[in-house]
Amino acid sequence: MTKYKSTDQVMKIISDKNKIRNFGVI
């Protein structure tokens, strides 16, 4: 696989994980 096209993609994935984690807390 090639490197991520931009850090934006990585940040998006991280934010999604954080959202799931927050839902888990609730």
N, CA, C and O of each residue as an XYZ file, in Angstrom:
104
protein
N       0.859     -1.207      0.000
C       0.000      0.000      0.000
C       0.892      1.253      0.000
O       1.967      1.273      0.600
N       0.421      2.273     -0.677
C       1.182      3.518     -0.708
C       0.915      4.322      0.557
O      -0.020      4.045      1.308
N       1.753      5.316      0.771
C       1.556      6.157      1.965
C       0.234      6.912      1.864
O      -0.350      7.045      0.788
N      -0.218      7.399      3.014
C      -1.474      8.162      3.007
C      -1.317      9.381      2.113
O      -0.270     10.029      2.102
N      -2.378      9.687      1.361
C      -2.322     10.841      0.456
C      -2.081     12.125      1.249
O      -1.399     13.032      0.770
N      -2.630     12.205      2.442
C      -2.423     13.404      3.260
C      -2.732     13.084      4.717
O      -3.440     12.120      5.009
N      -2.208     13.885      5.620
C      -2.461     13.643      7.045
C      -3.943     13.819      7.346
O      -4.442     13.303      8.346
N      -4.648     14.549      6.482
C      -6.094     14.745      6.685
C      -6.786     13.399      6.806
O      -7.664     13.217      7.649
N      -6.387     12.457      5.964
C      -7.007     11.133      5.984
C      -6.762     10.480      7.346
O      -7.669      9.896      7.940
N      -5.527     10.587      7.827
C      -5.191      9.980      9.123
C      -6.006     10.645     10.229
O      -6.570      9.968     11.088
N      -6.063     11.977     10.202
C      -6.809     12.701     11.233
C      -8.271     12.274     11.210
O      -8.900     12.150     12.261
N      -8.810     12.049     10.022
C     -10.214     11.632      9.893
C     -10.411     10.289     10.589
O     -11.372     10.104     11.335
N      -9.502      9.361     10.344
C      -9.610      8.030     10.960
C      -9.516      8.164     12.478
O     -10.277      7.529     13.209
N      -8.582      8.992     12.951
C      -8.410      9.164     14.401
C      -9.679      9.756     15.001
O     -10.146      9.294     16.043
N     -10.240     10.774     14.353
C     -11.459     11.408     14.870
C     -12.583     10.383     14.931
O     -13.353     10.362     15.891
N     -12.683      9.530     13.909
C     -13.729      8.500     13.900
C     -13.542      7.569     15.089
O     -14.514      7.220     15.759
N     -12.302      7.162     15.361
C     -12.033      6.263     16.490
C     -12.431      6.951     17.790
O     -13.020      6.331     18.675
N     -12.101      8.252     17.900
C     -12.449      8.997     19.108
C     -13.959      9.029     19.286
O     -14.457      8.871     20.401
N     -14.687      9.232     18.200
C     -16.159      9.276     18.274
C     -16.679      7.949     18.804
O     -17.528      7.922     19.695
N     -16.172      6.848     18.259
C     -16.624      5.520     18.700
C     -16.297      5.352     20.181
O     -17.107      4.827     20.945
N     -15.104      5.799     20.584
C     -14.688      5.665     21.984
C     -15.635      6.457     22.882
O     -16.040      5.978     23.940
N     -15.987      7.677     22.453
C     -16.895      8.509     23.247
C     -18.244      7.818     23.401
O     -18.820      7.809     24.489
N     -18.743      7.243     22.323
C     -20.036      6.549     22.388
C     -19.942      5.401     23.385
O     -20.890      5.125     24.121
N     -18.787      4.735     23.401
C     -18.591      3.613     24.320
C     -18.681      4.092     25.764
O     -19.241      3.407     26.619
N     -18.121      5.280     26.030
C     -18.153      5.820     27.394
C     -19.596      6.073     27.802
O     -19.996      5.788     28.931
N     -20.381      6.618     26.853
C     -21.774      6.924     27.170
C     -22.517      5.605     27.298
O     -23.719      5.596     27.564
